[in-house]
Amino acid sequence: MQQVAWDSIIAPSVETIEHMTLRPLITAFVIGMAIIALSGCLYRMEIRQGNHIEASTLQQLEIGMSKNQVQFLLGTPAIVDLYQPDSWYYVFSIQHGSEGAVEQRSMTLGFSNDQLTTIDGDFSPG
């Protein structure tokens, strides 16, 4: 009887070999298909670029503020024109998800004698 047990260990049957080789392949196939199926369910986060200005910050902006005060409040402008250093441009864009439309807002600040004189653009509080 012990001889039979050793024979099955040393020379396994064809059925045992087929079962041993197919199981890992089937498992790998199922895992691979699950990964492919779930990869389309990923969350696409918003992409924000530029100067994001909060409504409360925008409400603090006042005519007559110095350049330093404005920069402290809003941050560094996206663009300062080399030929018109008294014009500062703040630009903000956001893309909702990977294929969403890009929403863009801009604001131009004008200075005279280091004091804020004009505020123009489509930044809205909120």
Number of C-alpha atoms within 10 A of each C-alpha: 5 6 7 8 9 11 11 11 9 8 9 11 11 9 8 10 11 10 10 11 10 11 11 11 11 11 10 12 12 11 12 11 11 11 11 10 10 9 10 8 8 7 9 11 10 12 13 15 12 16 19 16 18 13 12 10 12 15 10 10 15 14 14 16 15 17 19 12 15 20 13 10 14 17 14 16 18 14 13 15 11 8 7 10 11 18 18 21 18 22 21 17 15 17 16 14 13 11 8 12 10 12 11 15 16 17 17 18 19 19 20 13 10 13 17 21 16 14 15 11 13 12 19 13 11 9
